[in-house]
Amino acid sequence: MANNGLRYTQFYNTSRCCPTRASLLTGLYNHQAGIGKMSERENAPGYEGAIKSNAVTLAEVLKSAGYHTAMSGKWHVSNTLVQSTPQEQLKWLNHQSQHDRFSPLAQYPTQRGFEKYFGTIWGVIDFFDPFSLVSGTQPINTVPKDYYHTDAINDTAVAYIREYSKSKEPFFLYIAHNAPHWPLQALPEDIAKYKNTYTAGWDAIRKTRYEKMAKLGLIDTNTTKLSPRWKSDLSWENNPDKTWDAEAMAVHAAMVDRMDQGIGRIIETLRQTGELDNTLILFLSDNGASAENCAAYGPGFDRPSETRDGRPIVYATKKEVMPGPQTTYSSLGQRWSNVVNTPYEYWKAESFEGGVKTPLIAYWPKGIKAPKGGYSAQNGHVMDFMATFTELAGAEYPSNYNGQAITPTTGISLTPSFYNKKSAGHATLFNEHFGARYARQGDWKLVSLSNDTTWQLYNLATDRTEMKNLATQHPEKVKELAALWRDWANTHNVFPKPGRN
């Protein structure tokens, strides 16, 4: 798709899955849509933990324009219902008890414009036996012995395409993969393909990826330097866990591989049904790679303690069991996430480029007139999908919907880039998540880490990997951008924060 489509070099998400999904689905900044943090309801307008009633989804808008609408995959933009005690919650997670609702029914996808839905209402899952799996609104209480969730998401999408291709009406399909979110769980035959791929270690893989990016023309090495490797004090040669670490990346790659196989089936189905040439496909990630150590979280809330058949799940804090099977929860950790986010330094949940940059691919054989395999520097954001789809579908973004006054979209259409027309996109962009924040105006970016209130300033025209902090050289620019960020935060539901004045 990339070689025959359009690749975006300055496209942004909101640094974590559920806020990004809220922004993508509504055409708003995520706090405006109600998900400033996660899916728990809190006592502030920007932190309701579910898509607000004064926002509309892509499915609702396109359905009003005569489109069929369906979704397959991860929802995670509704309030999570939990049981009364941790013990009861674990029984539910372990499939030892059953409850009909994972979220309030009014917040399910089929109540937000999707005619059909298959997937998980919550975020984290066991890929071999997922919790919160539903079809429409009905819980799926058992799965086949050979079940693997990535395959199920893609195969359901294929079935939807075959059904809708028989209709005269156009269709909108949203496919939201859980992979490669932790836990690292994949099929043995896919893991085997990458058995020796990552034994070269962190530095070698980063160097190879950086050089490939430069060769592809994706980066300019004069303005995009390779950031120092995270925690480079430990060399791969002296790493006592290199066997485990190489296997972790092999499992991660296997999860992406299995996803890619299914996307191939989706594209082939579109071709077989005669729909491919006039279908716009957008492929992107919802955040940078995750540096979390999920093993340290242990069981509870959305993480089981044992499998359905009673086998204990190991949270491998000491890397005592290999990642991959259903019986362990593990993740990449900081060093490999730093490699996955080459050439950037940081990761998911942060507002630095490694957390918020998205490698968007647009593919539309009949519609994209820009050179195949080319790049667009349009400064874009996931909220732009609403303006783009509304324009292309001849739909109308409503001022009122179901008796509610709707917040105007803040997105900008991507269609000029499809037709090889220059568009600057957003003059300014902003973000905030758990204290991490940025304000971007032109090439200037003011940014702060989640654990640090100090602003840092970068000129992305000359420093795309945010290596040279210019805050002391340009205090007036820091002051200007900080004021812009504060104005945005005060007018887009970032403030008030939950539980604070």
N, C-alpha and C positions, 0 to 999 in steps of 0.2 A: 504494500500500500504506500509506503514512503517513497519508493522509487518511481511510482506512477501517480503520486499525489502531491501534496503540499505540506511542508514541514515548518512549524512555527518555532522561532528561536527566542521569543520573548513573551511566553504565555504563562499565566500564573493560576495557581490554586490557592486555597486558604490554609494550607500546611497540615491539615488532618482530614481523615476520611469523611466523617459526618458533617462538619462544617462545609467542606468542599461540595459534598452532595447536595446540601441545602441550597448553596449558592447556584450550583449548576442547574438544579431543578426549577428554581424560582426566578432567576435573572436578577437577584438582589445580593447585596453583601450578606454574609451568613447571619450576622446579628439581627439584621432587618427581618430575615426569614425565621428567626427564633432560636437559632442554634449557635450561640456564642461560644459554648464549650462542648458538652457532650449531650447525651439523650436524657439526662435527669432533669426534671422540672425544678427550676429555682425561682426565687422571688424577684425577678427583674424582667422587663419586657424583652430584652435580647437573649434571655437564657431560659426560655420555656421548654427547651429540649425536644421540640417537635416543630414541624412547619406550621407557621401561624395561619390563622383564618383570613388575615388580610394580605396573604400572598397567594398567587396561583402557580401551579406547576406547569411544566412543558406539556404534560399529558392533558391537563385541563384545557389549555389554550389550543392545542392541536386537535383535540377531540371536538371542540366547538367549530373548527374549520373543516370538519368532515373526515378526519383521520381516524383509523383504527389505532388503538394504543395498547401496548403490552410491555411488561417488564419481566426480566429474568435475572435473579441475583440478589445482592445485598441491599437492603432498604436502609436501616439504621438512621432514620430521621423521624423517629417517633419515641414517645416516652416508654421506657422499659419498666414493665410491671414485675415486681419481685415478690417472693413469698415472705411469710411473716417471720421466719427464723432462718439463720444460715443453714441449719440442718435440712429444712424443707427445701431451701433453694438448691442445695447440692443434690438432693434426691431428684429434683426436676431436671437439673443439668445432666445428671447421670441417666436420664430416661427411666428412672424407677418410679416416677409419678407423672401424671399428665394433667395439664391445665389448658383450657381452651384459648386463652388470650395471652399474647406476649407483649402487647401494647393495647391501648384503647382502640377499639374497632374503628372509630371515626378517623384514626390516623393511619390506617393501613393503605397501601398503594391503590387498592381498588376503590377506596373512598376519596382518592386524590387524582382521579382522572384516568387511571389505568383500567382497561376492560379486563385484562388478564394479568395475573401475577403468579410467579413461582419463585420461591427463594426464602431467605432467612430475614426475619424482622429485626433481629439483633445483629451485632457486628461480628464478634469473635466466634469462631466455630471449630469443631472437630470436622475435618474435611471428609472423614469416612462415615460419620454419623452425626450430622449437624443438629444442633439445638435451634429451636424457633423456626423450623422449616414449615412452610405453609404453601397451599395452593389456593389462590384467592384469599379467603379468610379462614379456610379449614386447616387445622394442624395436620401435618403428615407424621404419624406416630411411629411408623416403622419404615425402614429403607432396605433394599436388597443387600445381600451379603457382599456383592462386589461394587457397592455404591462408592462413587467418588464425586464430590460436590461440583468441582470444576466441569467435569463431563456433563453432569446433570443440567447445569446452567446453560451450557452451549447447546446441548441436545434439545432442551426446551425452546431455546431461541430458534433453532432450526424448525421445530414443529410449528411455532407461531408464524414463521415466514411462509411455510408451505400452506398454511390455512389462509393467511391474509393475501397471498399472491393470487388466490382464486377470486378475490373480490375486486370490484371496480374502484373501490375507495383506496386512497393511499394509506400507508401505515407508518407509525412511529414505534420503534422498538428500542428500549433502554436495557442494555446488558451491563450489569454491575458485578464484576468478579470480586470474590473474596481474596483469591490468590493475587500476589504471594504474601499476603498478610500472615503473620505468625498465628498459630504454631507451624513450624516447618514440617509439613506432612506431604509426602508424595508417593507415587507408585514406584515399586522397585525397578521396573524396566526403564522408567524415565530417569531415575537417579543414576542408574548404571551408565547412561550416556555421558555423564559428567564426572565420572569417578576420578579421573586424573586431571581435569580441566583446571582446578584451583589449587593444585599442590604446589604451584609456582609461588604462591603467597601474595600478600597484600601489595607490596611495591611493584612487583612484576605485572600484576593484573591492572593496577592503576595506570602504569606507564603504557601498557598496550592499549587500554581504552582511550587514553588521552591522545595517543598517536593516531588511532583510528578516527576519532572525532575530527582531528585536524585534516586528515586525508579526505574525509567525506565533505569537508567544507562547512561542517557544522559549527566549528569555532575558529577564530583567528588567534593564533598563539601569541600574537603581539599584545592583544587586549585581554586574552583569557589564559592566564598563567595557571599551571597546575599547583593547587594549594599544597602546603606541607601535609604529609600523611598524619592522620590523627593518632596520637600516642605512639610516635615513631621510636620511642625509647626501647621498645621491644622489637627485635628483628624477627623475621619469619624463621630464620635458621635456629634461633634460640627459643622459639615458641614451644613450650611443652605440650600445648594442645593442638598442634598443627594438623594432626590426623582428624580430630573432631572438627576443627575449623574448616578444613577443606571439604569435609563431608557436608557441613552446614550450607556452604555456598552451592554445593552440588544439588542438595535438596531444593534450595531456593530456585536454582536454574531449572530443575525438573518441574517445579510448580508453574513457572512461566512457560516452559515447553508444552506442558499439558494444556494450558490455556490457549496457547498459539495453535495447537492442533485443532482445538474446537473452533477457534475463529476461522481457521481454514475451511472447516465444514460449513460454517455459516456463509462464508463468501461463495463457496461452491454451490450451496443451495440457492443463493441469490442468482447465481449464473444459470443454474438449471431451470429456475422459474422465470427467467427473462427479466429479472428485476435489477440486476447488478448495475447496468450502465446508468440508470437514472436513480440510483440510491446514493445519498450522501452518507458516508461513514466517517465518524470522528472517533479517533482512538487516543486515549490519554490516561495519565495516572492521576490519582487524587492527592498525592503528597509525595515528598521525597522518601527514600528508604528509611526504615525505622531502626533507630539505635536502641530501642527498648530491650531490656533483658526480661523477657516474659516469664522465664523460669522463676525469677525472684518474686513474682506476684503470687504464685501458688494458687491452689484451687479456691473458688468462690466467685460470687456475682455472675460472671459469664463463662467461667472456666471449670470444667468438671474435675472430679477427683478419681473417677474410674470409668471404664467403658460400660456399655449396656450389659455386657455379659460378665461384669465383675472384675475385670483385670485392672489393677491399679495403674494410674497415670503418673509417670515420673516427671517432676519439675526439676530438670537437670541443672541445678545451680552450680554443680562442680563438674559439669560435662561428663557425668559418669555413664550415661547411655547415649548412643548415637541418635541424632535427629532423623526423622523420616517416617517412622511408623506411628500408628494411632496412639500408642501407649506412652508417648512423651510429648511434652510441651517445651519448645526451645525456639530461639530466634537468633538473628545474625549478630546482634551486638554492635558496638560503636565502630570498631575497626573495619568490619566488612561493610557496614552501612556507608562509611566514608568512601570505601572503594566503589560501591554501587552508585554513589552520588558524584563520581568523578566528573568534572574537575573541582567540584565545590567542597567546602569544608564541613558544613553542618547537615541537618537531616530533618525528618518529619517533626512537626510541632514547633519548629523554629521559623522565624521570618527571614532568615538569610536565604540566599538563592537555592541552597541545597534542600531546603524545606518546602519552598513555594514555587519553584520552577517546574513546569509541566512540559514534557516532550509531546506536544499535540501533533497528530497526523490527520489531515483531511484528505479523503479519497472520494472522488465522484467523477467517473469517466466522462459522462455527458456534460457535466456542469462546470468543472474547474477548467478555466482557460489559461491559467498561469502555466509556465513551463513545467512539464512533469519532473518530479523529483526535486523541485526547487524549494527555496526557503522564503518565508515571510517574516519580516521583522516587525509586523504590526504588534503593538503593545496590547495584548489581549488577556482576558480573564475568563474563568469558567462561567461567570454570570452573563457572558456575551452570547451563549447558546440561545437564550430566550429571544433576543433581538434578531439573531441570525435565522432561527427556525420560523419565527413569526413572519419575517420578510419573505422567506422562500416559499412558505406555505400559503401566503396570502391571508394569514390569520390576523386577528386583531387582539392586541394586548388590552385587556379590559380595565376600565376605571372602577367598575363594580362587578362583583361576582358572588352569587348566592347571598345577596343582600349585604355584602361587606364592601367597604371602600378599599380598593387594592393599592398597595404601595407602588408607585411608578418604578419601572425597571431602571437599573443603573448600568445596564449592559450596552455595548456598542456592537453593531452587526459586523461579522467577519466577511460578508459577501464581497466587498471591494477586493479583498485579497484573492478570492476565487477567480476574479476576472482580471487579475494582474494589474489592478489599480492600486496606487500607493495610498495607504491610510495610516496615519500615526497611531490610531486607536486611542487609548486612554491617555489624557494629558497628565492625570494623577491617578495613583492607585494606593490603597491602604490595606493594612491587615492588623489583626490583634487576636491572639489565642493564648490563654493562660499566661498573660503578661508579655509574651513575645509579640513584637509589633514592627511595622515599617510604614514609611511614607515615601512613595516614589513620585517624583515630578521630573519629567523628561529623563535625563540620564542620572540625575541626582537621587540617591537613595539613603534615607535615614533609617537606621535599624537598631533594634535592641534585642538581646537574648532574653529568654524567659526568666532567667535567674539573675538578671542584671538590669537595673533601671537606667543605666548610662546609655545615652545615644551614641551611635557610631555613624560616620558619614562616608559614603563612597561615591565615586564617579564611575558609573557602569560603562560609560563610553570607552574608558581606558583601563577599567579594572572590573571585569565581569565576575571574578571570583572573590571580590571583596577582601583583598589583601592589604590595601593601603588606606587606613583610617585617616580621613582628612578633617576630622571634627575640630581639631585645634587650629588648623590653617584657615578654616572657613566658619567661624562661630556665627556669623550672620546668617549663613545658609542653614545651620543647625536650628537656629532660633526660628527662621521662617518655616522650615518643614515641620518642626515640632508644633508650631501654632496651627498649621494645616491639619496635622494629625489630630490634635486636640479638638479642633472644630468638627472634623469628620467623626471622631469618637462620640462627641456629644450629640450629634445629629443622626447617628446610625445605630443607636441602641447598644453601643459598647458600654456606655455609662447610663444608668448606675449599674455598678457591679453587684452581683447577688450578695445580700447580707450587709451591704455597706450603704452609707448615706451618700 
